[in-house]
Amino acid sequence: MINRIVTIFLLFSCTIGVRAQQITFSEPYRDDIQTMNFDILGKMNGNTVIFKDVRWKYALNFFNDSMRLVKQQELDFLPSKTLNVDCIAYNEHIWLIYQYQKKGILYCMAQKVDAKGEKINEAIELDTTSIGSVGDNKIYSSIYSDDKKSIVVFKMQRKDEQANFLVKLFDKDLQLRQQSRFSIPYEDRRNSFGDFFADNDGNFVFSDVERANHRDAGSKISLFIKPPGEDTLKIKRVPFDSAFADEVMVKIDNLNKKYIVSTLYYTERSGNIEGLYNYIYDAAGDSSYASVFTAFNDELRAVARATGRNKSAFDDFFLRNVVLKRDGSFIITAEDQTSQSSGMNNFNRFDYLYGSPFFSPYDYYMYRPSYFGMYRPFNSFGNPNIRYYNDNILILSVSKTGIPEWTNIIHKQQVSDENDNYLSFNLFNTSGEIHFLFNDITKRDKLLSDNIVTPDGKVKRNPTLRTYEKGFEFMPKFAKQVGARQLIVPCTYRGQICFAKIDF
């Protein structure tokens, strides 16, 4: 069996002692092919639980602390060709929310399984839709709050320049708390909804960027909030009419009852990225808390640019993460990302922003989740004529009033043909420090680079995480932190997917 434990000793320049890091690989199995979908659910009863989908065959895999497979529970009670299975894991059970079609009816169902993956009771019907001749049969989406006490199942239909929503709010036991319907004006080439969220109070939250036309001086950003127990939809206009917005990122700060809205902006139509805009909404007081434009200076531009002029240094950067702090401040990261096809740049922010390449603009029902960090099975989007580039990382620490406190750049250069699953980065927290993990692909073998950002903004580069085993390739951007100092990282080995546990 290929169950390997590799210990890496790292000598920190700021300490006298030696800290060991341990990498433990799971066994690559023949059926775990690279077209497999997976979801790392976390820890249950000391085991790491991973959901797998291989050609409509679903299973929960349970790995012990040595990453040995102790059980594979086939989910054969799910109907044939079940669509879009979402997992919500608790300490003692997991909810599986799924869709399947029977004749012209689409069913949205929920099945509860225990910590061993075995079925508890019968499936619960959450909603049904008559889809008739509609082509898209993945119309339901499910989201949940940070505390997992609020679960929202919704669908969105676009028709006659309207986005029509059905939103069902459930508690942690999937008991219906409220059902709501509402409509919002929506034009295909003018509006762009962001990701959808549920906060710990059960509010359904999302953003909309309204693209400026030739008469407008800038974009319009709105924050939509559907409170539980109310029939009306709150619409909060973000004070952003004097600039043009890139894709908007929203982060729910449940501890401080705030919603953070962030975007890169430019001041001329189709111009260069000028800086970062942060808006903070006070959910408890139902009021604006902060609205701040921060222009990037020439010194930062000179450090951040990979090629070209300082003026265009941030034109290929895209927001990636918002990391919350207890006092209401936060850290924002962005990454330099481009792609080329047949010698031409195929990844243009002014094209993708109002029409992602990963969903059809003709879908009758649609929800566009953020596709950054979403696993794309090999050959599903693979194009041998496309070359992907993921370069430098921008890090900004922002105060609770939206004002940047410090900035830094982590330098990296990554390139790959056909797919970008090994590119980009992931981050996790250990004792106040943030680790940035990414593949160093400048060498023949991909090595996992570990950069630490301290609370005062300094970057320390640890020695790369080397293994004595050949053939393993990490996919760090799909990793998940499952413990205070523990991370599960997907890998490939000889055409099969496996998982590595890294203890720091």
C-alpha positions in Angstrom: 0.0 0.0 0.0 1.2 3.6 -0.7 0.6 5.1 2.7 3.6 7.3 3.3 4.6 9.6 6.1 7.2 12.1 5.3 8.7 14.4 8.0 10.1 17.7 6.9 12.3 19.7 9.4 12.2 23.5 9.0 14.7 25.7 10.7 13.2 29.1 11.4 15.6 32.1 11.4 13.8 33.7 14.2 13.9 30.7 16.6 16.6 28.4 17.9 14.4 25.3 17.9 13.4 23.1 15.1 9.8 22.6 14.1 8.8 19.5 12.2 6.1 19.3 9.6 4.6 15.9 8.7 3.0 15.0 5.4 0.9 11.8 5.2 -0.5 10.6 1.9 -3.6 8.5 1.4 -3.5 5.5 -0.9 -4.3 6.3 -4.5 -7.1 4.0 -5.6 -7.7 2.9 -9.2 -11.3 4.3 -9.2 -10.2 7.8 -8.0 -9.6 9.1 -11.5 -8.8 12.7 -12.4 -12.3 13.3 -13.7 -13.6 12.6 -10.1 -15.3 15.4 -8.2 -14.7 15.7 -4.5 -15.5 17.8 -1.4 -13.3 17.8 1.7 -15.9 17.9 4.5 -13.6 18.0 7.5 -13.3 15.9 10.7 -16.0 13.6 12.2 -15.1 11.4 15.2 -11.4 11.8 14.5 -11.7 10.8 10.9 -11.3 13.0 7.8 -14.4 12.7 5.6 -14.3 13.3 1.9 -17.3 13.1 -0.5 -16.5 11.6 -3.9 -18.4 11.6 -7.1 -17.1 9.3 -9.9 -19.4 9.1 -12.9 -22.6 9.5 -10.8 -21.4 7.0 -8.2 -21.3 8.7 -4.9 -19.5 7.8 -1.7 -18.2 9.1 1.6 -14.6 8.1 2.4 -13.4 8.0 6.0 -9.6 8.3 6.6 -8.0 7.8 10.0 -5.1 10.0 11.3 -2.6 7.9 9.2 -4.7 8.7 6.1 -5.6 5.0 5.8 -9.1 4.4 4.4 -11.1 2.9 7.2 -14.4 2.9 5.4 -15.9 3.8 2.0 -19.7 4.2 2.4 -21.4 4.0 -1.0 -24.4 6.3 -1.2 -26.3 3.9 -3.4 -29.6 5.2 -2.0 -29.2 8.4 -4.2 -31.2 8.1 -7.4 -29.4 7.3 -10.7 -27.7 10.4 -12.2 -28.4 12.5 -9.1 -27.4 16.1 -9.8 -25.4 18.6 -7.8 -25.0 17.0 -4.4 -24.2 19.5 -1.7 -22.9 18.3 1.7 -23.3 20.1 5.1 -21.3 18.3 7.8 -21.9 18.5 11.5 -20.2 16.7 14.4 -22.5 13.7 14.3 -24.3 13.7 10.9 -24.2 15.1 7.4 -27.0 16.5 5.3 -26.9 15.6 1.6 -28.9 18.1 -0.5 -29.4 16.9 -4.0 -31.5 17.1 -7.2 -32.8 14.5 -9.5 -35.2 14.6 -12.5 -38.1 12.2 -13.0 -39.9 12.8 -16.2 -40.6 16.5 -16.4 -40.3 17.2 -12.6 -37.1 18.2 -10.9 -36.9 17.2 -7.2 -34.8 18.9 -4.6 -34.3 16.4 -1.7 -32.3 16.1 1.5 -30.9 12.9 3.0 -29.4 12.7 6.5 -26.6 10.3 7.1 -24.7 9.5 10.4 -21.0 9.8 11.2 -20.5 6.5 9.4 -22.3 7.6 6.2 -25.3 5.4 6.8 -28.8 6.6 6.0 -30.9 8.1 8.9 -34.7 7.9 8.2 -36.1 8.7 4.7 -35.2 11.5 2.3 -37.0 14.9 2.8 -38.6 16.7 -0.2 -37.5 20.3 -0.1 -39.0 21.6 -3.3 -40.1 20.5 -6.8 -40.1 22.3 -10.2 -41.8 21.4 -13.5 -39.0 22.0 -16.0 -40.7 20.8 -19.2 -38.5 21.5 -22.1 -36.0 23.7 -20.2 -32.5 22.5 -20.9 -30.9 23.3 -17.5 -31.9 20.8 -14.8 -29.5 22.0 -12.1 -31.6 24.8 -10.9 -31.4 24.6 -7.1 -28.5 26.0 -5.0 -28.0 25.5 -1.3 -25.9 27.7 1.1 -25.6 27.8 4.9 -24.4 30.1 7.6 -21.1 29.9 9.4 -22.7 28.3 12.4 -24.7 26.0 10.2 -27.9 26.8 12.0 -29.4 28.5 8.9 -29.7 26.6 5.6 -31.0 28.3 2.5 -32.2 26.5 -0.6 -33.1 28.7 -3.6 -33.7 28.9 -7.3 -33.5 31.9 -9.6 -35.3 32.2 -13.0 -34.5 34.9 -15.5 -37.4 36.0 -17.7 -38.5 39.2 -19.3 -35.5 41.2 -17.8 -36.4 40.0 -14.3 -34.6 37.7 -11.9 -37.3 35.8 -10.1 -36.3 34.1 -6.8 -37.8 31.4 -4.6 -35.9 31.3 -1.3 -36.5 28.7 1.4 -34.9 29.2 4.8 -34.5 26.1 7.0 -33.0 25.5 10.4 -30.2 23.0 11.1 -32.8 20.2 11.3 -34.2 21.2 7.8 -37.4 22.4 9.3 -38.8 25.2 7.1 -38.7 28.6 8.8 -39.8 30.8 5.9 -40.5 30.7 2.1 -40.2 33.9 0.1 -40.6 35.0 -3.5 -39.3 38.2 -5.0 -38.2 39.7 -8.3 -35.4 42.1 -9.3 -34.8 43.9 -12.6 -32.0 42.0 -14.4 -30.5 42.7 -17.9 -28.0 40.1 -19.2 -25.3 42.5 -20.3 -25.9 45.1 -17.6 -26.3 43.3 -14.3 -24.0 40.8 -12.6 -24.9 39.1 -9.3 -22.2 38.0 -6.9 -22.1 34.9 -4.7 -25.0 34.3 -2.3 -24.7 34.0 1.5 -26.7 33.3 4.6 -25.6 34.9 7.8 -26.0 33.5 11.3 -29.3 35.4 11.8 -30.8 33.8 8.7 -30.5 36.8 6.3 -30.1 35.9 2.6 -27.5 38.3 1.2 -26.0 39.0 -2.3 -24.6 41.8 -4.3 -25.3 43.2 -7.8 -23.0 45.3 -10.0 -24.9 47.3 -12.6 -22.6 48.0 -15.5 -22.4 51.7 -16.6 -23.7 52.7 -19.9 -22.5 55.6 -22.0 -24.6 58.1 -19.9 -23.3 56.9 -16.5 -20.2 58.2 -14.7 -19.6 54.8 -13.1 -20.9 51.5 -12.0 -23.7 51.0 -9.5 -23.3 48.5 -6.7 -26.3 47.2 -4.6 -26.5 45.0 -1.6 -29.6 42.9 -1.4 -30.7 41.5 2.0 -33.7 39.3 2.6 -34.3 39.2 6.4 -36.1 36.1 7.9 -39.6 36.8 9.0 -40.1 39.7 6.6 -41.7 39.8 3.2 -39.8 42.7 1.8 -36.3 42.7 0.3 -33.9 45.4 1.6 -31.9 47.1 -1.1 -28.8 49.0 0.0 -27.2 51.2 -2.6 -23.4 51.2 -2.1 -21.9 54.8 -2.5 -19.9 53.9 -5.6 -21.2 56.0 -8.5 -18.0 57.8 -9.4 -15.9 54.9 -10.5 -16.1 51.6 -12.4 -16.3 48.3 -10.4 -14.6 45.0 -11.1 -16.1 41.8 -9.7 -17.5 42.4 -6.2 -16.5 40.2 -3.3 -18.8 40.1 -0.2 -17.7 38.7 3.2 -20.1 38.2 6.2 -18.6 39.1 9.5 -21.0 37.4 11.9 -19.0 38.2 15.0 -19.2 42.0 14.5 -22.5 42.0 12.6 -21.0 43.6 9.5 -21.0 42.9 5.7 -17.8 43.8 3.9 -18.1 44.7 0.2 -14.8 44.9 -1.7 -13.8 45.5 -5.3 -10.9 46.6 -7.4 -11.9 49.8 -9.3 -10.8 51.9 -12.3 -11.7 55.6 -12.9 -11.9 55.5 -16.7 -14.1 53.3 -18.8 -12.0 50.1 -19.6 -9.1 51.8 -18.0 -6.3 50.6 -15.7 -7.0 49.3 -12.2 -6.5 52.3 -9.8 -7.0 50.7 -6.4 -9.3 49.0 -3.9 -12.7 50.0 -2.7 -14.1 48.8 0.6 -17.7 49.3 1.9 -18.8 48.1 5.3 -22.4 47.7 6.1 -23.6 47.6 9.8 -26.2 44.9 9.8 -27.1 45.4 13.5 -27.7 49.1 13.0 -29.0 48.9 9.4 -26.6 51.6 8.3 -23.4 52.4 6.3 -20.3 52.0 8.5 -17.5 52.9 6.1 -16.9 53.7 2.5 -13.2 54.0 1.4 -11.4 54.3 -1.9 -7.7 53.5 -1.7 -5.5 54.2 -4.7 -2.4 52.0 -5.2 0.8 54.1 -5.2 3.7 53.9 -7.6 6.0 52.1 -5.1 3.5 49.3 -4.6 2.9 49.1 -8.4 6.6 48.7 -9.0 6.8 45.8 -6.6 3.6 44.1 -7.8 4.1 44.2 -11.6 5.4 41.0 -13.3 5.8 42.8 -16.7 4.9 46.0 -18.3 4.4 49.5 -17.0 3.6 50.5 -13.4 0.3 52.0 -14.6 -1.0 48.6 -15.7 0.6 46.7 -12.8 -2.8 45.6 -11.3 -4.8 45.1 -14.5 -4.5 41.3 -14.2 -5.1 41.0 -10.5 -8.3 39.5 -9.1 -9.6 39.4 -5.5 -9.3 36.0 -3.9 -9.9 36.0 -0.1 -11.1 38.1 2.8 -9.7 37.0 6.1 -11.6 38.3 9.2 -10.1 39.5 12.5 -11.9 39.6 15.8 -11.8 43.4 16.1 -13.6 43.9 12.8 -10.5 44.5 10.7 -9.6 42.1 7.8 -7.0 41.0 5.3 -7.7 41.0 1.6 -5.7 39.0 -1.0 -5.6 39.3 -4.8 -3.7 37.4 -7.4 -2.2 38.1 -10.8 -3.9 35.8 -13.2 -3.9 35.6 -17.0 -4.4 33.0 -19.8 -3.3 32.9 -23.4 -4.7 31.0 -26.4 -2.9 30.9 -29.7 -0.6 33.7 -28.6 -3.5 36.0 -27.6 -4.7 37.0 -24.2 -8.0 35.2 -23.7 -8.8 36.3 -20.2 -10.1 39.8 -20.3 -11.8 41.2 -17.2 -14.0 43.4 -19.2 -15.4 40.4 -21.1 -15.7 37.9 -18.3 -17.1 40.2 -15.7 -20.5 40.3 -17.3 -20.4 36.8 -18.8 -18.4 34.1 -17.1 -17.0 31.4 -19.5 -18.3 28.7 -17.1 -22.1 29.2 -17.6 -24.3 29.7 -20.5 -25.9 33.1 -20.9 -29.0 31.4 -22.2 -29.7 29.4 -19.1 -33.3 29.7 -18.0 -32.4 29.1 -14.5 -29.0 30.2 -13.3 -26.7 30.9 -10.4 -23.1 31.8 -11.0 -21.0 30.7 -8.0 -17.5 32.1 -7.8 -15.4 29.7 -10.0 -12.1 30.8 -8.5 -10.9 27.9 -6.3 -13.6 25.5 -7.8 -12.2 22.2 -8.9 -12.5 21.5 -12.6 -12.1 17.8 -13.4 -9.4 17.1 -15.9 -10.7 17.2 -19.5 -14.0 18.8 -18.5 -12.6 22.3 -19.3 -9.2 21.2 -20.5 -7.9 22.9 -23.6 -4.4 22.0 -24.8 -4.3 25.4 -26.6 -4.7 27.4 -23.5 -1.8 28.4 -21.2 -2.5 29.6 -17.7 -0.4 32.0 -15.7 -0.8 32.7 -11.9 1.8 35.1 -10.6 2.2 37.5 -7.6 -0.1 37.7 -4.6 -1.2 41.1 -3.2 -1.9 41.2 0.6 -3.6 44.2 2.2 -4.5 44.6 5.9 -7.5 46.8 6.3 -8.8 48.4 9.5 -12.4 48.0 10.7 -13.1 51.4 9.2 -12.0 50.3 5.7 -8.6 52.0 5.7 -5.5 50.0 4.6 -2.9 49.6 7.4 -0.2 47.8 5.5 0.4 46.1 2.1 2.9 43.4 0.9 3.6 41.3 -2.1 4.4 37.6 -2.3 6.3 36.9 -5.5 5.7 33.8 -7.5 5.5 32.7 -11.1 3.3 29.8 -12.2 2.4 28.5 -15.6 0.6 25.5 -16.9 -0.9 24.2 -20.1 -4.4 22.7 -20.5 -5.6 23.1 -16.9 -4.9 25.3 -13.9 -5.6 22.9 -11.1 -2.0 23.0 -9.8 -1.8 26.8 -9.9 -2.8 29.6 -7.5 -2.6 29.3 -3.7 -4.4 28.6 -0.5 -4.0 30.1 3.0 -4.6 29.0 6.5 -4.2 30.4 10.0 -1.8 29.1 12.8 -1.5 31.1 16.0 -2.0 34.5 14.4 0.1 33.9 11.4 -1.2 33.3 7.9 0.4 30.6 5.7 0.3 31.0 1.9 0.9 27.6 0.2 1.5 27.2 -3.5 3.4 25.1 -5.9 6.9 26.2 -6.8 6.9 25.0 -10.4 10.2 26.6 -11.4 11.9 23.2 -10.7 11.3 19.9 -12.5 9.3 18.5 -9.5 6.6 20.7 -8.1 7.5 21.7 -4.6 5.1 23.1 -2.0 6.2 26.6 -1.0 5.2 28.0 2.4 5.2 31.7 3.0 4.2 33.1 6.4 2.7 36.6 6.8 3.0 37.9 10.4 0.4 40.2 12.1 2.5 43.2 11.3 2.7 42.4 7.6 6.2 40.9 7.3 6.6 37.9 4.9 8.9 35.0 6.0 9.6 32.3 3.4 10.0 28.9 4.9 12.0 26.1 3.1 9.8 24.4 0.6 8.0 21.3 1.7 9.8 18.5 0.1 8.9 14.8 0.0 11.1 11.9 -0.7 8.3 10.3 -2.7 8.3 11.0 -6.5 5.2 11.5 -8.6 2.9 13.3 -6.1 1.6 16.7 -7.4 -0.3 19.0 -5.0 -3.4 21.0 -5.8 -3.1 23.5 -2.9 -5.9 25.9 -4.0 -8.5 23.1 -3.2 -7.0 22.4 0.3 -9.1 22.7 3.4 -8.0 23.4 7.0 -9.5 20.7 9.2 -7.7 21.5 12.5 -5.7 24.2 14.3 -2.5 23.2 12.5 -3.8 20.6 10.0 -4.5 20.9 6.3 -5.9 18.4 3.8 -4.4 18.9 0.3 -5.7 17.1 -2.8 -2.9 15.5 -4.9 -2.5 13.5 -8.1 -0.4 10.4 -8.4 0.0 8.5 -11.7 -3.4 9.7 -13.0 -5.3 9.2 -9.8 -6.4 11.6 -7.1 -5.3 11.1 -3.5 -5.1 13.3 -0.4 -2.3 14.6 1.8 -2.6 15.5 5.4 -0.1 18.2 6.5 0.5 18.8 10.2 2.3 22.0 11.0 
